[in-house]
Amino acid sequence: MKQLEAKSVVLLHHHLAALHLPTIRAEAEKVAARAARDNADHLSYLLQLLELELLERERRAAERRLKAARFPTLKSLEDFDFAARPSVNKVMITELSRCEYIDRRENVLFVGNPGTGKTHLAIALATAACAKGYRVRFFRVTELVTQLIEARDERGLLGLRGRLAKLDLLVLDELGYVPASKVGAELLFDVISTAYERTSLMVTTNLPFESWTEVLGSERLTGATLDRLTHRCQIIETKGESYRLRDAKARVRGPKAAGEEHHQGEQAPAPAGAKEGGSKTG
């Protein structure tokens, strides 16, 4: 009997490997032992195994989506200091984390000074989209423009455009930090125009709209770009002082503040004849 059981286990592992069910293969015997102890029926046993397989597949798929998104670092909404950014509507951000705007093919635009949390929020929301099964790709605008120009020069532009068209959410970070060349601006516009009402765009920028000509070069191209980006778009302003500047000031103040505190804590020498805890009486 034991020999037959051993043969069945070997065959089971073989079939599960052939069917590409690694989690069921790894857990089948343990779950069988637990089902026997709990007096569970065959369907309950099978359901437990399938749930484990599905959960593991979802976890691995989420990891692949995160890797494919190529975030420079991972951020979460839990780590964002909303108290330091009262201009940012927390309720709106929480609503965006549900990713329904992606289903509606809407855009999200973060506008604010450098260091005010735009990229943090964009990555956090894009990470939430990955977790919900959406295909996401993160680019710094200068990086994307460089890739577009290189692809055009190497006759690979059609392939790159095709890959971008398959995304559910395209994140364009730091638009406005470096002016684009005429060719670069036109290629960037082509990406934005192609995505219009097909792929959601999430853009971070330090420039007010009236200054976008500094990046895109012409008023005509700027107007056409803004027309497509801001139609069906949530615009979020991140006002306030830069986090990095604030932290730098805190580091500078730290030793000085500590020195002042030490100085204030020093007591003047007691007058001659005075007793600790009270004055001398005659």
C-alpha positions as CSV (number, residue, x, y, z in Angstrom):
1,M,0.0,0.0,0.0
2,K,2.8,2.4,0.9
3,Q,4.5,1.6,-2.4
4,L,1.4,2.5,-4.3
5,E,1.0,5.7,-2.3
6,A,4.7,6.7,-3.1
7,K,4.1,6.0,-6.8
8,S,0.9,8.1,-6.7
9,V,2.8,11.0,-5.1
10,V,5.6,10.8,-7.7
11,L,3.0,10.8,-10.5
12,L,1.1,13.7,-8.9
13,H,4.3,15.8,-8.7
14,H,5.1,15.0,-12.3
15,H,1.6,16.0,-13.6
16,L,1.5,19.1,-11.5
17,A,4.9,20.2,-12.9
18,A,3.7,19.5,-16.4
19,L,0.6,21.6,-15.8
20,H,2.8,24.4,-14.3
21,L,1.1,24.3,-10.9
22,P,4.1,24.8,-8.6
23,T,2.2,26.0,-5.5
24,I,-0.2,23.0,-5.6
25,R,2.8,20.7,-6.1
26,A,4.5,22.2,-3.1
27,E,1.5,22.3,-0.8
28,A,-0.6,19.2,-1.9
29,E,0.7,16.8,0.8
30,K,0.6,19.3,3.6
31,V,-2.9,20.4,2.8
32,A,-4.0,16.8,2.4
33,A,-2.7,16.0,5.9
34,R,-4.6,19.1,7.3
35,A,-7.8,18.1,5.5
36,A,-7.6,14.6,6.9
37,R,-7.2,16.0,10.5
38,D,-10.2,18.4,9.9
39,N,-12.2,15.7,8.2
40,A,-12.7,17.9,5.2
41,D,-14.2,16.5,2.0
42,H,-12.5,16.3,-1.4
43,L,-14.0,19.5,-2.7
44,S,-12.8,21.5,0.3
45,Y,-9.3,20.1,-0.1
46,L,-9.3,20.9,-3.8
47,L,-10.6,24.4,-3.1
48,Q,-7.8,25.1,-0.6
49,L,-5.2,24.1,-3.1
50,L,-6.6,26.2,-5.9
51,E,-6.9,29.2,-3.7
52,L,-3.2,28.9,-2.7
53,E,-2.2,28.6,-6.4
54,L,-4.2,31.6,-7.3
55,L,-2.9,33.7,-4.5
56,E,0.7,32.9,-5.4
57,R,0.1,33.6,-9.1
58,E,-1.4,37.0,-8.2
59,R,1.6,37.7,-6.0
60,R,4.1,36.8,-8.7
61,A,2.2,38.7,-11.3
62,A,2.2,41.8,-9.1
63,E,5.9,41.5,-8.7
64,R,6.4,41.3,-12.5
65,R,4.2,44.4,-13.0
66,L,6.2,46.3,-10.4
67,K,9.5,45.3,-12.1
68,A,8.2,46.2,-15.5
69,A,7.0,49.6,-14.3
70,R,10.7,50.5,-13.5
71,F,10.0,52.9,-10.6
72,P,13.2,54.6,-9.4
73,T,12.1,53.7,-5.8
74,L,9.0,52.4,-4.2
75,K,6.7,54.8,-2.4
76,S,3.3,54.4,-0.6
77,L,0.5,56.7,0.3
78,E,1.0,55.6,4.0
79,D,4.4,57.3,3.9
80,F,3.2,60.6,2.5
81,D,2.9,63.5,5.0
82,F,-0.5,65.0,4.1
83,A,-0.3,67.3,7.2
84,A,2.7,69.0,5.7
85,R,0.8,69.4,2.3
86,P,-2.6,70.7,3.2
87,S,-3.1,71.8,-0.5
88,V,-3.2,68.1,-1.4
89,N,-6.7,66.7,-1.0
90,K,-6.3,63.4,0.8
91,V,-9.8,62.3,0.0
92,M,-9.1,62.8,-3.8
93,I,-5.8,60.9,-3.6
94,T,-7.5,58.0,-1.8
95,E,-10.1,58.0,-4.5
96,L,-7.5,57.9,-7.2
97,S,-5.8,54.9,-5.5
98,R,-8.9,52.9,-6.4
99,C,-7.8,53.3,-10.1
100,E,-11.2,54.0,-11.5
101,Y,-9.7,56.9,-13.5
102,I,-7.7,54.4,-15.5
103,D,-10.9,52.5,-16.5
104,R,-12.3,55.9,-17.6
105,R,-9.0,56.7,-19.5
106,E,-8.6,59.9,-17.5
107,N,-5.3,61.7,-16.7
108,V,-3.7,63.0,-13.5
109,L,-1.5,66.0,-13.4
110,F,0.6,67.0,-10.4
111,V,1.8,70.7,-10.4
112,G,4.1,72.1,-7.8
113,N,7.6,73.3,-6.9
114,P,10.5,70.8,-6.7
115,G,10.5,68.7,-3.5
116,T,6.8,69.1,-2.7
117,G,5.9,65.4,-3.1
118,K,4.7,65.2,-6.7
119,T,6.9,62.2,-7.6
120,H,6.1,60.4,-4.3
121,L,2.4,60.7,-5.0
122,A,2.7,59.6,-8.6
123,I,4.8,56.5,-7.7
124,A,2.4,55.6,-4.9
125,L,-0.7,55.8,-7.1
126,A,1.1,53.9,-9.9
127,T,2.2,51.2,-7.5
128,A,-1.5,50.9,-6.4
129,A,-2.4,50.4,-10.1
130,C,0.2,47.7,-10.4
131,A,-1.3,45.9,-7.4
132,K,-4.7,46.0,-9.1
133,G,-3.5,44.4,-12.3
134,Y,-2.9,47.4,-14.5
135,R,0.1,47.6,-16.8
136,V,2.2,50.7,-15.8
137,R,5.5,52.3,-17.0
138,F,7.4,55.1,-15.3
139,F,9.6,57.5,-17.3
140,R,11.4,60.7,-16.5
141,V,10.5,62.9,-19.4
142,T,14.1,63.4,-20.4
143,E,14.6,59.6,-20.4
144,L,11.6,59.0,-22.6
145,V,12.5,61.7,-25.1
146,T,16.1,60.2,-25.3
147,Q,14.7,56.8,-26.0
148,L,12.2,58.1,-28.6
149,I,15.0,59.9,-30.5
150,E,17.3,56.9,-30.3
151,A,14.4,54.6,-31.5
152,R,13.7,56.9,-34.4
153,D,17.4,57.0,-35.4
154,E,17.6,53.2,-35.2
155,R,14.2,52.6,-37.0
156,G,12.7,51.2,-33.8
157,L,10.2,53.9,-33.1
158,L,7.2,51.9,-34.2
159,G,8.1,49.1,-31.8
160,L,8.5,51.5,-28.9
161,R,5.2,53.2,-29.7
162,G,3.6,49.8,-29.8
163,R,4.9,48.9,-26.3
164,L,3.7,52.2,-24.9
165,A,0.2,51.7,-26.5
166,K,-0.2,48.5,-24.5
167,L,0.0,50.3,-21.2
168,D,-2.9,51.1,-19.0
169,L,-1.0,54.0,-17.2
170,L,2.0,55.9,-18.4
171,V,3.8,58.1,-15.8
172,L,5.8,61.0,-17.1
173,D,7.9,62.5,-14.3
174,E,9.6,65.9,-14.2
175,L,8.2,67.6,-17.3
176,G,9.8,71.0,-17.4
177,Y,13.2,70.4,-15.8
178,V,15.0,70.3,-19.1
179,P,13.8,72.0,-22.4
180,A,13.3,69.5,-25.2
181,S,14.7,69.8,-28.7
182,K,12.3,70.5,-31.5
183,V,12.4,66.8,-32.5
184,G,12.1,65.6,-28.9
185,A,9.1,67.9,-28.2
186,E,7.4,66.6,-31.3
187,L,8.0,63.0,-30.4
188,L,6.8,63.6,-26.9
189,F,3.6,65.2,-28.2
190,D,3.1,62.1,-30.4
191,V,3.2,59.9,-27.3
192,I,0.7,62.1,-25.5
193,S,-1.5,62.4,-28.6
194,T,-1.5,58.7,-29.2
195,A,-2.4,58.0,-25.5
196,Y,-5.3,60.4,-25.6
197,E,-8.5,58.6,-24.5
198,R,-6.7,55.3,-24.9
199,T,-4.1,55.2,-22.1
200,S,-4.2,57.2,-18.8
201,L,-1.3,59.6,-18.3
202,M,0.1,60.8,-15.0
203,V,2.4,63.8,-15.3
204,T,4.4,65.7,-12.7
205,T,5.7,69.2,-13.5
206,N,7.2,72.1,-11.7
207,L,6.0,74.6,-14.4
208,P,2.7,76.5,-14.5
209,F,0.9,75.9,-17.8
210,E,1.8,79.3,-19.2
211,S,5.5,78.3,-19.0
212,W,5.3,75.1,-20.9
213,T,6.4,76.7,-24.1
214,E,9.9,76.9,-22.4
215,V,9.9,73.0,-22.7
216,L,8.0,72.3,-25.8
217,G,9.3,75.2,-27.9
218,S,6.2,76.5,-29.7
219,E,2.8,77.8,-28.6
220,R,1.0,75.6,-31.1
221,L,2.6,72.4,-29.8
222,T,2.1,73.5,-26.2
223,G,-1.6,74.3,-26.8
224,A,-2.2,71.0,-28.5
225,T,-0.4,69.1,-25.7
226,L,-2.3,70.8,-22.9
227,D,-5.6,70.4,-24.7
228,R,-5.1,66.6,-24.7
229,L,-3.6,66.3,-21.2
230,T,-6.1,68.5,-19.4
231,H,-9.3,67.1,-21.0
232,R,-10.8,64.6,-18.5
233,C,-8.0,65.3,-16.0
234,Q,-7.6,65.6,-12.3
235,I,-5.1,68.5,-11.5
236,I,-3.5,68.4,-8.1
237,E,-1.3,71.2,-6.8
238,T,1.5,70.5,-4.2
239,K,2.1,73.8,-2.6
240,G,4.6,74.6,0.2
241,E,8.3,74.3,1.0
242,S,10.5,71.6,-0.5
243,Y,10.9,68.6,1.8
244,R,14.6,68.4,1.0
245,L,15.1,72.1,1.8
246,R,13.1,71.8,5.0
247,D,15.3,68.8,6.1
248,A,18.5,70.6,5.2
249,K,17.4,73.6,7.3
250,A,16.6,71.2,10.2
251,R,20.1,69.7,10.0
252,V,21.6,73.2,10.0
253,R,19.5,74.3,13.0
254,G,20.0,71.1,14.9
255,P,23.5,71.7,16.4
256,K,22.7,75.5,16.9
257,A,19.4,74.7,18.7
258,A,21.1,72.1,20.8
259,G,23.8,74.7,21.8
260,E,21.2,77.3,22.7
261,E,19.3,74.8,24.8
262,H,22.5,73.8,26.7
263,H,23.3,77.5,27.3
264,Q,19.8,78.2,28.6
265,G,20.1,75.2,30.9
266,E,23.2,76.5,32.6
267,Q,22.5,78.1,36.0
268,A,24.3,81.2,37.3
269,P,26.6,80.7,40.3
270,A,24.7,81.0,43.7
271,P,25.5,84.1,45.7
272,A,27.9,83.7,48.6
273,G,26.1,82.4,51.7
274,A,23.0,81.2,49.9
275,K,21.7,77.7,50.6
276,E,20.5,75.3,47.9
277,G,16.8,75.3,47.6
278,G,16.2,78.7,49.3
279,S,17.5,82.1,50.4
280,K,19.5,82.8,53.6
281,T,17.4,84.3,56.4
282,G,18.7,86.5,59.2
